[in-house]
């Protein structure tokens, strides 16, 4: 269960949402979908083996964005999402202002940093709270 409700606030939880409860978003009723997005299909039932922060570049001053990003003018990097690994399968969870996106690959111009939890550590612990 993923929720990115503010630019810098991501919530990852497990089995906390009551799917039997209807919800309203921005004044409109919504329904829970009965299937999961394609990106989740490969990760379903697998053990969490690692995660990392993803970052994207930011620029200051007058920069021409009409072509390719001028990576030589990067002023710094800002947190953009979370890379979640399940062995050889990964999910990139990132914010799109008012939407949480999920992809099976980091987006172009994003970098993956601050990796945590090595696969051997996840398997050795036997902790059921780290399974997907």
C-alpha positions in Angstrom: 0.0 0.0 0.0 1.6 3.2 -1.2 0.6 6.8 -0.6 2.5 9.9 -1.4 0.4 12.7 -0.1 2.8 15.6 0.1 6.0 16.3 -1.9 8.2 14.8 0.8 5.9 12.3 2.6 5.7 8.7 1.3 3.9 6.0 3.3 4.5 2.3 2.6 2.3 0.0 4.6 1.0 -3.6 4.5 -2.6 -4.8 4.9 -3.9 -1.6 6.6 -6.5 -0.5 4.1 -10.1 -1.8 4.4 -11.0 -2.5 0.7 -14.6 -2.9 1.7 -14.9 0.8 2.6 -15.8 3.2 -0.3 -13.8 6.4 -0.6 -14.1 9.9 -2.1 -11.2 11.7 -3.6 -11.4 15.4 -4.6 -15.2 15.3 -4.2 -15.7 12.3 -6.5 -16.4 8.7 -5.5 -13.8 6.1 -6.5 -13.6 2.3 -6.5 -10.8 0.0 -5.5 -9.5 -1.9 -8.5 -9.6 -5.7 -8.4 -6.2 -6.1 -10.0 -2.8 -4.6 -9.5 -0.8 -2.6 -12.1 1.6 -4.5 -14.3 4.6 -3.3 -12.4 3.4 -5.0 -9.3 2.7 -8.3 -10.9 6.3 -9.4 -11.0 6.9 -8.4 -7.4 3.8 -10.0 -5.9 4.7 -12.7 -3.3 8.4 -12.0 -3.4 10.7 -11.2 -0.5 11.8 -7.6 -0.1 15.6 -7.6 -0.5 16.5 -3.9 -0.6 15.5 -0.3 -1.1 17.1 3.0 -2.1 16.3 6.6 -2.5 15.9 7.9 -6.1 16.8 11.5 -6.8 16.3 13.8 -9.8 18.3 16.9 -10.8 17.3 20.5 -10.2 18.5 23.5 -12.0 18.8 27.2 -11.0 18.9 30.3 -13.1 18.1 30.6 -16.8 18.3 27.1 -18.3 17.0 26.1 -21.7 14.7 23.0 -21.3 13.6 22.8 -25.0 16.0 19.9 -25.8 17.7 17.3 -23.7 18.3 18.1 -20.0 21.5 20.1 -19.7 23.0 17.7 -17.1 26.3 19.7 -17.1 24.2 22.6 -15.4 22.8 20.4 -12.6 22.7 22.6 -9.4 21.9 19.6 -7.1 19.7 16.6 -6.6 16.4 16.3 -4.8 14.6 13.2 -3.4 12.2 12.0 -6.0 11.1 8.5 -4.9 11.9 5.1 -3.6 13.4 2.1 -5.4 12.2 -1.2 -3.9 14.0 -4.4 -4.8 12.6 -8.0 -4.7 15.7 -10.0 -5.8 16.1 -9.3 -9.5 12.7 -7.4 -9.7 12.4 -3.7 -8.7 9.7 -1.1 -8.4 10.2 2.7 -8.6 7.7 4.6 -6.5 7.8 8.3 -7.2 5.6 11.4 -6.9 4.1 13.3 -9.8 2.8 16.2 -7.7 -0.7 14.9 -7.1 -0.3 11.3 -8.1 1.9 8.4 -6.9 3.5 6.6 -9.8 4.9 3.1 -9.9 7.3 1.8 -12.6 9.5 -1.3 -13.0 12.5 0.9 -13.8 13.9 4.2 -12.5 12.8 7.1 -14.7 15.2 8.8 -17.1 17.6 11.3 -15.4 16.9 9.8 -12.0 19.7 8.3 -10.0 19.5 5.6 -7.3 21.3 6.4 -4.1 21.5 5.4 -0.4 20.9 1.7 -0.9 19.7 -0.2 2.2 19.2 -3.9 3.1 21.4 -6.3 1.2 19.7 -9.5 -0.1 21.7 -11.8 2.2 20.5 -9.7 5.2 16.9 -10.0 4.2 17.1 -13.8 3.8 19.1 -14.3 6.9 16.7 -12.5 9.2 13.7 -14.7 8.6 11.6 -11.7 9.6 8.1 -12.1 8.1 7.5 -8.3 8.2 10.0 -7.8 5.3 8.2 -10.0 2.8 6.1 -8.5 0.0 
